[in-house]
Amino acid sequence: MMIDTERKETNRKKAPYSYHFEDGMLDFFIGAIMLQLGLSMLFDQLGAFGAASYAAAFLICLILYIAIIIIWKKLVLPRISSVTETPVKRKNFRFFFRFNAVFLLIMIAAAIVFSHRLSNITFFSQTLVRVLPMVIVLGVGAYLLGLSRIFLYAALIVFAFPFGGYLAILTGWPFIYPIVILAASAAIFITGSILAFRFFKAK
């Protein structure tokens, strides 16, 4: 009985959900998504890569996505095996990933059905279409995983998209729109870098 209890305790401590997400990897991943959106818009404005501008941005960021996953698995997980368990419940993780899967399917279906109508809607509506899915996912994740800083990222995204768009309209310089998005991505990367530095510096 004692051996089984110790074994369960060891498994609990080694589980990925036994950590408070203070390693910066989640922040890097969110920043990479913003980077992909910013690069997509920038390539589109520049006319780079032609019709494949969005695919080019994705492929560039795909390298970053893979690097983040490798760092998390090879460097982060081995260091958190002895970290105390977070108050986040295991069922919250399950619900979060299930929610994302269902939400992704809904967004894909909506994109297929309504894609031909997007060009006819107002700028505000277009911004809402771009921002709302990410904000919903971040908001749900922040609530379920107990990460208050993710709420700040959601607020930053809500601010960056319309602000960058309206700033581009006011100045007549369309490139400022993706620059604002890339600046928001940089802010998230900086936060992730600070967290990662503290994480790997700690003994």
Secondary structure as GFF3:
##gff-version 3
##sequence-region A 1 203
A	DSSP	alpha_helix	2	14	.	.	.	ID=ss1
A	DSSP	three_ten_helix	16	18	.	.	.	ID=ss2
A	DSSP	alpha_helix	25	46	.	.	.	ID=ss3
A	DSSP	three_ten_helix	50	52	.	.	.	ID=ss4
A	DSSP	alpha_helix	53	71	.	.	.	ID=ss5
A	DSSP	pi_helix	72	76	.	.	.	ID=ss6
A	DSSP	three_ten_helix	77	79	.	.	.	ID=ss7
A	DSSP	alpha_helix	90	114	.	.	.	ID=ss8
A	DSSP	three_ten_helix	115	120	.	.	.	ID=ss9
A	DSSP	alpha_helix	123	145	.	.	.	ID=ss10
A	DSSP	alpha_helix	148	171	.	.	.	ID=ss11
A	DSSP	alpha_helix	176	201	.	.	.	ID=ss12
###
